[in-house]
């Protein structure tokens, strides 16, 4: 068994990071919005940092729950989310802005919904 309060804390931090990504990326309508201005580049940098934090936190949750919690929610490619953390961390200067744009526009809201569902499910079981 795992410490549900600690996992809830981490999940809440992840959800907060996701909401910050959503706010930062709302004004981004095309990839060039990340690359054509210092402000866009700062948004990209900030979003990448949050993706790193999310991936690292999900790895920690996997360790704490013996890889039993996240697989119960197969709508998300958890390996891919955690893998983005590795890609950004180890190959930062090779980041594909198009991939980050795609994540922001197509994958971050479903991740938010799933994290919210996990939090709700854990709270119901307490």
DRENMISE-964166 format. One record per residue (C-alpha): x, y, z; residue number from 1. Coordinates in steps of 0.001 Angstrom, whole numbers, padded with zeros to 6 digits, always signed. Layout:
<nodes>
node u: X, v: Y, w: Z, seq: NUM .
...
</nodes>
This chain:
<nodes>
node u: +000000, v: +000000, w: +000000, seq: 1 .
node u: +001158, v: +003544, w: -000621, seq: 2 .
node u: +000774, v: +006803, w: +001257, seq: 3 .
node u: -002327, v: +008271, w: -000370, seq: 4 .
node u: -001813, v: +011721, w: +001105, seq: 5 .
node u: +001658, v: +012021, w: -000416, seq: 6 .
node u: +000387, v: +010778, w: -003780, seq: 7 .
node u: -002531, v: +013243, w: -003621, seq: 8 .
node u: -000073, v: +016041, w: -002877, seq: 9 .
node u: +002042, v: +015138, w: -005892, seq: 10 .
node u: -001008, v: +014774, w: -008135, seq: 11 .
node u: -002242, v: +018198, w: -007012, seq: 12 .
node u: +001143, v: +019697, w: -007885, seq: 13 .
node u: +000981, v: +018005, w: -011289, seq: 14 .
node u: -002506, v: +019389, w: -011880, seq: 15 .
node u: -001283, v: +022877, w: -010961, seq: 16 .
node u: +001613, v: +022545, w: -013419, seq: 17 .
node u: -000788, v: +021407, w: -016141, seq: 18 .
node u: -003032, v: +024408, w: -015523, seq: 19 .
node u: -000014, v: +026698, w: -015828, seq: 20 .
node u: +000878, v: +025075, w: -019158, seq: 21 .
node u: -002675, v: +025642, w: -020361, seq: 22 .
node u: -002576, v: +029314, w: -019346, seq: 23 .
node u: +000824, v: +029879, w: -020929, seq: 24 .
node u: -000074, v: +028144, w: -024163, seq: 25 .
node u: -003543, v: +029640, w: -024665, seq: 26 .
node u: -002142, v: +032584, w: -026627, seq: 27 .
node u: +000048, v: +030301, w: -028735, seq: 28 .
node u: -001824, v: +029623, w: -031978, seq: 29 .
node u: +001042, v: +028372, w: -034145, seq: 30 .
node u: +004526, v: +026985, w: -033596, seq: 31 .
node u: +006123, v: +030261, w: -034681, seq: 32 .
node u: +004564, v: +031963, w: -031653, seq: 33 .
node u: +007149, v: +030036, w: -029631, seq: 34 .
node u: +010095, v: +030887, w: -031848, seq: 35 .
node u: +009613, v: +034371, w: -033307, seq: 36 .
node u: +009932, v: +036435, w: -030153, seq: 37 .
node u: +011783, v: +036444, w: -026842, seq: 38 .
node u: +008412, v: +036236, w: -025063, seq: 39 .
node u: +007450, v: +033149, w: -027045, seq: 40 .
node u: +010789, v: +031532, w: -026309, seq: 41 .
node u: +010302, v: +032253, w: -022606, seq: 42 .
node u: +006875, v: +030595, w: -022748, seq: 43 .
node u: +008424, v: +027586, w: -024469, seq: 44 .
node u: +011156, v: +027390, w: -021834, seq: 45 .
node u: +008621, v: +027644, w: -019008, seq: 46 .
node u: +006352, v: +025007, w: -020533, seq: 47 .
node u: +009295, v: +022658, w: -021036, seq: 48 .
node u: +010307, v: +023082, w: -017404, seq: 49 .
node u: +006780, v: +022197, w: -016302, seq: 50 .
node u: +006752, v: +019131, w: -018570, seq: 51 .
node u: +009997, v: +018022, w: -016934, seq: 52 .
node u: +008452, v: +018469, w: -013474, seq: 53 .
node u: +005309, v: +016558, w: -014483, seq: 54 .
node u: +007302, v: +013664, w: -015923, seq: 55 .
node u: +009553, v: +013445, w: -012889, seq: 56 .
node u: +006579, v: +013550, w: -010534, seq: 57 .
node u: +004825, v: +010787, w: -012450, seq: 58 .
node u: +007968, v: +008665, w: -012216, seq: 59 .
node u: +007924, v: +009216, w: -008455, seq: 60 .
node u: +004260, v: +008214, w: -008254, seq: 61 .
node u: +005051, v: +005029, w: -010173, seq: 62 .
node u: +007797, v: +004183, w: -007682, seq: 63 .
node u: +005595, v: +004950, w: -004684, seq: 64 .
node u: +002671, v: +002881, w: -005986, seq: 65 .
node u: +004732, v: -000027, w: -007367, seq: 66 .
node u: +003566, v: +000902, w: -010871, seq: 67 .
node u: -000018, v: +000036, w: -009939, seq: 68 .
node u: -001850, v: +003389, w: -009992, seq: 69 .
node u: -001229, v: +004945, w: -013411, seq: 70 .
node u: -001933, v: +001794, w: -015482, seq: 71 .
node u: -005507, v: +001896, w: -014140, seq: 72 .
node u: -005960, v: +004946, w: -016412, seq: 73 .
node u: -004944, v: +003679, w: -019874, seq: 74 .
node u: -006323, v: +006673, w: -021789, seq: 75 .
node u: -002966, v: +008382, w: -021190, seq: 76 .
node u: +000349, v: +007236, w: -022640, seq: 77 .
node u: +002155, v: +007399, w: -019304, seq: 78 .
node u: +005395, v: +006094, w: -020765, seq: 79 .
node u: +005260, v: +008886, w: -023343, seq: 80 .
node u: +004590, v: +011572, w: -020733, seq: 81 .
node u: +007488, v: +010386, w: -018590, seq: 82 .
node u: +009631, v: +009979, w: -021698, seq: 83 .
node u: +009133, v: +013626, w: -022688, seq: 84 .
node u: +010777, v: +014549, w: -019405, seq: 85 .
node u: +013830, v: +012535, w: -020431, seq: 86 .
node u: +013938, v: +013995, w: -023935, seq: 87 .
node u: +013690, v: +017587, w: -022753, seq: 88 .
node u: +016159, v: +017082, w: -019915, seq: 89 .
node u: +018821, v: +015272, w: -021903, seq: 90 .
node u: +018389, v: +016894, w: -025317, seq: 91 .
node u: +017207, v: +020384, w: -024425, seq: 92 .
node u: +018907, v: +022121, w: -027336, seq: 93 .
node u: +017244, v: +019693, w: -029741, seq: 94 .
node u: +013676, v: +020315, w: -028573, seq: 95 .
node u: +011111, v: +020093, w: -031333, seq: 96 .
node u: +008878, v: +023130, w: -030916, seq: 97 .
node u: +006237, v: +021467, w: -033073, seq: 98 .
node u: +006059, v: +018555, w: -030635, seq: 99 .
node u: +005655, v: +020900, w: -027664, seq: 100 .
node u: +002958, v: +022809, w: -029563, seq: 101 .
node u: +001151, v: +019511, w: -030295, seq: 102 .
node u: +001332, v: +018508, w: -026640, seq: 103 .
node u: -000070, v: +021868, w: -025541, seq: 104 .
node u: -002937, v: +021826, w: -028025, seq: 105 .
node u: -003914, v: +018140, w: -028036, seq: 106 .
node u: -002561, v: +016238, w: -025068, seq: 107 .
node u: -002379, v: +018492, w: -022046, seq: 108 .
node u: -006140, v: +018854, w: -021449, seq: 109 .
node u: -006787, v: +015081, w: -021556, seq: 110 .
node u: -003898, v: +014695, w: -019117, seq: 111 .
node u: -005529, v: +017306, w: -016877, seq: 112 .
node u: -008841, v: +015455, w: -016998, seq: 113 .
node u: -007201, v: +012142, w: -016136, seq: 114 .
node u: -005143, v: +013561, w: -013262, seq: 115 .
node u: -008331, v: +015153, w: -011898, seq: 116 .
node u: -010079, v: +011771, w: -012155, seq: 117 .
node u: -007243, v: +010015, w: -010317, seq: 118 .
node u: -007402, v: +012595, w: -007526, seq: 119 .
node u: -011179, v: +012181, w: -007298, seq: 120 .
node u: -010893, v: +008370, w: -007210, seq: 121 .
node u: -008254, v: +008385, w: -004475, seq: 122 .
node u: -010286, v: +010800, w: -002357, seq: 123 .
node u: -013397, v: +008638, w: -002722, seq: 124 .
node u: -011525, v: +005612, w: -001442, seq: 125 .
node u: -010400, v: +007417, w: +001722, seq: 126 .
</nodes>
